[in-house]
Amino acid sequence: MSVKVTIICENSVGRPIPACGEHGFSCLVATPSATWLFDTGGGQTLLSNLDVLGLDPNAIDGVVLSHGHADHSGGLLPLLAQIGPRPVVAHDQVFTERCWQGQHERRNISLPYSCQELEAGGAKFSFHRDLTTLADGIIYSGTIPRLNSLEAGDPHLLSRNAPDDDWSVDDFPDDAALAIESSNGLIVLLGCAHAGLINTIEHFRHTLDNPRIHAIIGGTHLGPAGDMQFAATVDYLKRLDFDRLGVSHCTGQIRSAQLYAQFPNKVFFASVGSSLTVS
């Protein structure tokens, strides 16, 4: 099956086009059967970057939210305002209240709209915890089991279920990924991989009868990861039969450079405007 994945929103713009970067992530998946948008960025660049890249937002059949952070969901309401009602796939915990806690500040990073606001704006929500086929060859992960103890998450990211609850380290039950079937193998799209890159890939390999992995693209959340987790991820990738790794967003510049040094013939920087095509 032919597939094209195009990065629409990301922290940087990688070629001389009049697009803009923002802290966030979004990519467009086009197959012969459907066109789906995976995440929507933070809301500042989605529509303008689609226009710069010559991509028609009205061609989008549906939207997937990888998790409930503002930098992956902020563009959803403006998109719906332009293109009208669309299916939106997510985990049912995507509206959990969330923050980033630093030494001297706390920032709200929750999904910036309520479910009611989004439904009024045209979102036709479908919540899934299980592996779900969205269209021919496009598969939503559902809940990703945490089997690798080194992929323990980020202590700066907190959540709570109610305003009176105490904040606790977010375990991201809603973190999800997409798998795209292609003639070269599976293309795995990561939003932030809060569940862990290894856990995510192994989830798809286990549930989809051990397919070959052609490409991994998106935010790996290795930027804030400790050295042990990063070393374990590199070791895993060395043992994995894959062709391309598109590092993006929360991978961070240092970790992206380190991954490129480890896999110079496989790693590319998945910035705005970059794409991967499998015929």
ABEGO torsion letter per residue (X at the ends): XBBBBBBABBABBABBBABBBBBEBBBBBBBAABBBBBEAEAGAAAAAAAAAAGBBAAABABBBBABBBAAAAAAAAAAAAAAEBBBBBBBAAAABBBBBBBAABBBBABBABBAAAAAAAGBBBBBBABBBBABBGBBBAEBBBBABAABAEBAABBBBABAABBBBBBAGAABBBBBBBBAAEBBBBBAAGAAEAAAAAAAAAAAAGGBBBABBBEBAGAAABBAAAAAAAAAAAAABBBABBBBBEAAEAAAAAAAAAABAAABBBBBBGBBBBBX
